[in-house]
Every structure is written in C-alpha cells, then in structure tokens.
Amino acid sequence: MIKAIFFDLDDTLLWDQKSVKEAFHATCKVAEERYGLDPNALEEAVREAARNIYSNYDFYSFTQMIGINPFEGLWGNFPDEHLEDFKKMKETVPGYRKDAWTAGLEALGVKDAEFGYELAERFPEERRKAPFVYEDTFNTLDLLKEQYQLLLLTNGSPDLQNTKLTITPEISPYFDHIVISGAFGRGKPDPTIFEHALSLLSIDKDEAIMVGDNLMTDILGANRAGIKSVWINRHEKERNEVIPTYEIKQLSELFPILEKLK
C-alpha cells in the first residue's frame, strides 16, 4: 500500500524550462533594443557558450552529480558554504555569467564586454520575476495531502532550490519534508538519496512512489532504489532505455494509478 509520494520539483511541479525561456527572452530583448540583435539567435548563442564554458570547470562533475545545469549557473549565487565545490562555484559564477553573455554577443558580431556584464546581471533578475507553476500542480497536491505523506525530492543547490520555493511560496507547505541533493551530498539517480527520503518518513520502499519528469534522474534513481515510479511526460519526449512503472501526461492521471495500488 502506498503511504507516501515523492515529487520532483523542476518541470514536474514548477515549469522551470518556461521560466528560463522567459528570462532569456526578456534579457535578449534588451540586446535587440541596443544592437538590433535577433533575441532568439542571441539566446541560442548564449546557451551554447554557457554549456561550453560550464563543462570545462573543475567542479563540472560535482554539478552533474548534484544536478545543477549550466542555466542555473547563469542565475544562482551558490552561497552553500558546507561543500568545497559550492565555494568554488560561488567564486566562479559572476565571471561565468559575464563570459557566457559576452561570448554570445560576440558570436553575433558584437564585441562589448561591458554590455555582456549588464545582460549577465539582468538575467538573474528576470529569472526571479518569472516563476511558472503547472496549472494542475495545486489541485493535485490539495487532493493528495489529505491521504498521503508528501516529500519533495529535488536535485540542485540548496540556495537555488529554496529561492525557487521562496518565489512560489504556496508549494512548500504541502510537503512533510524537502530533500535537496546539494544539502544531502548526492543527487538523483543515486539510490542513497531515495533511501534517505524513505528513512525520513519511516517507510519501506514498497510504500512510496516517485513522480518526476526526468528519466535519467527521477525514474532511474527510483528504479535503482526499488521504488515504483511515475514518469510525467507532458511534452511528449521520446523514451530511452529507462523504463518507468507508469507514464502519464498530466498530474491528474496519478489518481487512477493510486486507486489501483490501494
């Protein structure tokens, strides 16, 4: 019998990709006004520059383990002092942001490091202004809260994930526990973070189910920990070799699954 539901945060409850897209759009519009640049072309150039620069840092493998992508580096400050790699990130990200935006401008023929810095500082402001929540999130949590223990299991930096929860303050109160990979020290798909979540609720792996959008973290990790998994595939992504127990397109489809498992 299912007693607890573990939820991923980004692109499961919060529409993080849309928030990032909107922040890029608003920031790139400034470059369109200043230099007549195509906002979409600049966004692509900055994304590519960010990925390239980010993957060369010596803390890159740490960010992969914890689950912090290059675009979170463009707006996070990482004051999470307890881990050495976060200290390195805190020192590095201001320069990283500036370099990524400056390289993006340069790819479109604009050499202006000062303006690159201006855009780099603008992007985090725009990201904080643009929290999006899927429209089925609160209805679903309202109904589930009555019947199940709920736990939020999210990859990322504690500071950044807590910032997301601060700018959408309605989410946190639904959860009995919030587990953030950067605070725990390992991220999904490592089974130990799932085992930690089970121990917080004092339940067995057969009594939990994991809901998430990412096959390679949420679903693979749940599989490794022996926990049933629900892949929420809102945007018709292709399946890979990781097989979820269930697949749904929207959160309301959870209810028949949970009924069946009673």
N, C-alpha and C positions, 0 to 999 in steps of 0.2 A: 504494500500500500504506500502511495506517495504522501509524504508528510511535508516535504519542502521543495521549493522551486528555486533554482539558481538562475539568475538573469545576467547576461552580459549587458553592458551599458551602451557603448558606441555602435550605432547603426542597428541596434536591437530595440532600445527604448528611446534613445536620443538619435536624431538623424544627423550624425556628425558630418558625413560627407556633404550634405547640403549646407551646413554651417560653414565649412571650409570653402565650398564653392562660392557662397555669398560674400565671404570675407575677401576672397580673391577678386571677385567681380567689383566690389566697392573700391578696393585698393587700386586695381588696374584702371578703373575709370579716371583716377587722378592722373595717371600717366597718359591717358588718352587726351585729357584736357591740356596737359602741359606740352606733350610732344606729338599728339595726333597718332599715338600707337594703337593698334588693334588690341583691345583688352583680352580677347581670347588667346591671341598669339603670345601676348606677354605672360599670361597665366601659364601656358604650356612651357614657355621658355624658363620661367622661374621654377616650376615644378621639376623640370629636368635638371636644372642647375642644382636645386636643393637635394635631389636624390643623389647626384654625383658627388657633391661636396660631403654630404652626410655619411655616405658609405665609406669614405676614406678616414673618418675619425677613429682613434683607437678605442673609443667607447662604443663603436657601432655594434659589436657582438652583444654587449650588455643591453643596448636598446632593443635588439632583436629578442633577447631572452625575456625582457620585461614587457615588450610590446609597445614601443614608442616610435611612431613613424616620423619620417622627415618633416611632415607638415605640422606635427605637434611641436617640433623643434623651432618652427617659424613663429610660434606664439607663446610657448612655455618659458618659464624662468628657472625652473628646477632648483628651488631652494631646499631640496630634500637632503639635508646635510648628513644623514646617517650612513649613506653609501658613498664610497670614494668616487665612483663613476658619476654620480649626480653632481659632486663638486666640480668635476671636470666639465660636465655639461653646462653648469651654471656659468663657468668662466668663458666657455666657448660660444654659447648660443648668440650673444649680441653680435659678435663678428660674423658668425654663420649666417644670421638673418641678412645682414648688410651685404655679405658676399653673394648670397643667392639672388637677392633682388638686383644687385649691381650687374651680375653676370647675365641675368635675364634681360635687362635693359640693353646690355652690350650685344647680346645675340640678335637684337632687333636694330642694331646700329646706333644706339645712344650710349655715349660714354659720359656718365655723370654719377660719380660715386656719392656725391652729396645727396642727390635725389634718390639714389639707391637706399641710402640710410633713412631718408624721410619715409619712403614706402615701407621699409622694413619695420619701422616703428608704428606705422599706420595699421599694418596688417593685424597685429595683436588686438588693437582697439576694436577693429571691425569684427574680429572673431568673437570677442566678448559681447558684442552687441547683437550677435546673430545665433541665439540658441534655438534650435528647432527640435520639437518632440513629435514623434509619430502620433497621428490622431487617435490610434487605438490604445495607446500606452496607458492613460489614466483609467479608462473604462475597465481595461483588463486587470490592472493592479487593484482597483476598487473591489472587484468581484473575488479575486484570489486571496486578498488579505484576510477575508473572513474565514477562509478554510485552510490556508497553508502558511507555514513559515516561509518567509521570502528572504533571499540573500542575494546581494549584488556582488558579482564576481567579475572584476574588470582589470584588464591589463593597462599599465601606464604609470606615470609618475603620480605619487600621492597629491602633490600640489596641483597638477594639471587636472586630474580627475575630480578633485574636490572643487576646483574652480568651476568645472562644468556643472557640478551639483549645486554650487552656490548660485549660479546664474539661472538654474532651473530648480528653485528651492522646493517645488512640490514633490520631487522624486524621492529624496532621502527618507522621509517619514514612513514610507511603505515598507522599508526594509529592517529586518531584525539585526542584520549585520551587513557591513560593507567591507569587502576584501579587495584591496588594490595590490596588484603584483609588485609594484615598486616598494611598498611597505613590507610585503611578505618576503621579498628577495628572489622570487622566481615567478615566471608568468605562465599562463596557459600556452601551450598544451602540457606543461609539466604536471604529472598527476599529483605531485605533493601539494599544490595549491588547492586542488579539489578535495584532497584528504583533510587538509586544514579546515576547509569550509564545512565538511561533514562533522569534524570534531567540535567546531563552534556551536553547532546545532544539536550535538549529541545524537546523531542519527547514523544509520547504516547506509551504505551505497545504494541498496535497493529501495531506499525510502526517499531518494532525491531524483530530480530530473533537471537537466541543464538546457536552457533556451538561449541560443545565440545565432548570429548571422555568419560567423566565420568558421568554415570547415577545418582550417588548419590550426585553429587555436581552441575555440569553444567545443567543437564536436570531437576533434581528435583527442583533446585532453579528457573530455568526459568518457570517451571510449576507453582510453588508457586506464582511467580510474574505475572502470566498471559501472559507470553511471549512465542511465538512459539519457538520450539526447534528442533535442528538437531543433532542427535547422530552420530558422526563419529566412526564407529566400524571397524577399519582397521584390527583388529586381531581376528575377529570372536568370540567375547566374548558372553557369554550367557546373555540373557535379564533377568531382575528381575521384580519386581512389578512397577518400574518407567517406564512410557510409554512416549517416545519422540513423537513429532508431526511427525517427519520424521527420517528415518535411512539411512545412506549412508556408503559406504566402502572407498571412496576417495573424496577429496575435489572437484574435477571436477563435481561430481554429484550434487553439490549445484546449478549449473546454471539452469537446468530444473525446480528445485523447485522454484527458484526466478522468473523465467519466468512465472510460473503458478500463483504466488502471485501478479503479476503486475496488 
